[in-house]
Amino acid sequence: MKTKTINLYEFSELSDEAKQTALNNNANTSEYFWGDDAIKSLEKFMEHFNCSLTRYSIDWFEKYRNEIKIDIPDYMENISVKELRGYIKSMGKFNPKTKRGLGECKFTGYCADEDAADGARKAFFGGERNLYDILYAGYKEWYRVANTDYEFQLSEEGFSEHCDANDYEFNEDGTRA
């Protein structure tokens, strides 16, 4: 019988070249970890306004590839400013100066709830009264934050944290053991 000993490494122990191999392999196979939660948050944000996200295609890395379709019921097309303000305020408490939410995450309990709400609030309190434009502003802020998070996930620092948290081990060349 023969015995072969293989050295295993944590991400931080890899050479720069091996780290790059690990990062490249991760980028080629990695979906946004929180993508499903983020999508659910966006859907519930739309539902908060009695609207729906009926079609979407989200590319977490290349925003120009995104497509969303927001359906607004006829009865919401001419919503009064007073009613609109009620929807905006019912998204949760917020800082009056920044219009940023205080972490209540009213739609799903996931932090992306606040991102969509922040975008809608900023648009409304900035003078926007068109419901579609308010919803789209919520989507844009939601996507901006999710995209930033995804870029961090793919970064060396983000991937290193993920490896440490999940006890990933690597071969000397940077391939997963």
C-alpha positions in Angstrom: 0.0 0.0 0.0 1.2 3.5 -0.8 0.3 6.6 1.1 0.3 10.0 -0.4 0.3 13.2 1.8 -1.4 16.3 0.4 -0.9 19.6 2.0 -4.1 21.6 2.4 -4.2 25.4 2.8 -6.6 28.1 4.0 -7.2 30.9 1.5 -4.9 33.2 3.5 -2.0 30.7 3.3 -2.1 30.5 -0.5 0.5 32.2 -2.8 -0.7 35.3 -4.7 -1.0 33.2 -7.9 -2.9 30.4 -6.1 -5.3 33.1 -4.6 -5.9 34.4 -8.1 -6.8 30.9 -9.3 -9.2 30.5 -6.4 -10.8 33.9 -7.0 -11.1 33.1 -10.7 -12.7 29.7 -10.1 -15.1 31.4 -7.6 -16.1 34.1 -10.0 -16.8 31.6 -12.8 -19.1 29.5 -10.6 -20.5 31.9 -8.0 -24.0 33.2 -8.0 -24.9 36.1 -5.8 -25.3 34.5 -2.3 -28.2 36.7 -1.4 -29.8 36.9 -4.8 -33.0 35.0 -4.0 -33.6 37.0 -0.9 -32.9 40.3 -2.7 -35.4 39.4 -5.5 -38.1 38.4 -2.9 -37.5 41.8 -1.2 -38.0 43.7 -4.5 -41.2 41.7 -5.2 -42.6 42.5 -1.8 -41.6 46.2 -2.2 -43.7 46.3 -5.4 -46.6 44.5 -3.6 -46.5 47.1 -0.8 -47.7 49.6 -3.4 -50.3 47.1 -4.8 -48.1 46.6 -7.9 -46.2 43.6 -9.1 -42.9 42.8 -10.7 -44.2 40.6 -13.5 -41.0 40.0 -15.4 -37.4 40.5 -14.6 -34.0 39.4 -15.6 -31.3 40.5 -13.2 -27.6 40.4 -13.9 -25.9 41.1 -10.6 -22.7 42.3 -12.3 -23.8 44.1 -15.5 -26.7 46.4 -14.8 -27.1 47.2 -18.5 -28.4 43.7 -19.0 -31.2 44.1 -16.5 -34.8 44.1 -17.4 -37.8 44.6 -15.2 -41.5 45.0 -15.9 -43.6 46.7 -13.2 -47.3 46.3 -13.5 -49.3 49.1 -11.9 -53.1 48.5 -11.5 -55.3 51.1 -13.1 -56.7 52.3 -9.8 -53.1 53.1 -8.7 -52.3 55.2 -11.8 -53.8 58.4 -10.4 -53.1 57.9 -6.7 -53.3 61.1 -4.7 -50.3 62.7 -3.1 -51.8 62.0 0.4 -52.3 58.3 -0.4 -48.8 58.1 -1.9 -47.4 59.7 1.2 -49.2 57.0 3.3 -47.6 54.2 1.3 -44.2 55.9 1.7 -44.5 56.4 5.4 -45.8 52.9 6.0 -42.5 51.4 4.7 -41.0 52.1 8.2 -39.3 54.7 10.3 -36.5 56.7 8.6 -34.1 59.4 9.3 -35.8 62.7 8.3 -32.5 64.2 7.0 -31.2 61.3 4.9 -34.5 59.6 4.2 -32.7 56.3 5.0 -34.7 53.6 6.8 -33.9 52.7 10.4 -33.6 48.9 9.8 -37.2 47.7 10.2 -37.1 45.8 6.9 -40.9 45.8 6.6 -41.4 43.8 3.4 -39.5 40.5 4.1 -37.2 41.1 7.1 -34.2 41.1 4.8 -31.9 44.2 4.6 -32.6 44.8 0.9 -36.1 45.9 2.0 -34.5 49.1 3.3 -32.6 49.7 0.0 -35.7 49.7 -2.1 -37.6 51.8 0.4 -34.7 54.3 0.6 -34.8 54.8 -3.1 -38.6 55.3 -3.1 -38.4 57.7 -0.1 -35.7 59.8 -1.6 -37.6 60.1 -4.9 -40.9 61.0 -3.2 -39.4 63.5 -0.7 -37.3 64.9 -3.6 -40.6 65.9 -5.3 -41.4 62.8 -7.5 -45.2 62.0 -7.6 -45.3 59.5 -10.5 -45.8 56.1 -8.9 -43.8 54.3 -11.7 -40.9 56.7 -11.2 -40.9 56.2 -7.4 -41.0 52.4 -7.8 -38.2 52.6 -10.4 -36.1 54.7 -8.0 -36.6 52.1 -5.4 -35.4 49.4 -7.8 -32.4 51.4 -8.8 -31.2 51.9 -5.2 -32.0 48.2 -4.4 -29.9 47.1 -7.4 -27.0 49.6 -6.6 -26.6 48.1 -3.1 -27.0 44.5 -4.3 -24.5 45.0 -7.0 -22.0 46.5 -4.6 -22.5 43.6 -2.3 -22.0 41.1 -5.1 -18.8 42.8 -6.2 -17.6 42.5 -2.6 -18.5 38.8 -2.6 -16.2 38.4 -5.6 -13.4 40.5 -4.2 -10.4 39.0 -2.5 -11.5 40.3 0.9 -15.1 39.1 0.5 -14.1 35.7 -0.8 -11.5 35.3 2.0 -14.2 36.0 4.6 -16.5 33.4 2.9 -13.7 30.8 2.9 -12.9 31.4 6.6 -16.6 31.2 7.6 -17.1 28.0 5.7 -13.7 26.3 6.5 -12.8 26.0 2.8 -9.5 24.3 2.1 -7.4 24.5 -1.1 -4.6 22.7 -2.8 -1.4 24.5 -3.3 -2.4 25.6 -6.8 -5.6 27.3 -5.5 -8.1 24.7 -6.5 -10.6 23.6 -3.9 -9.6 20.5 -2.0 
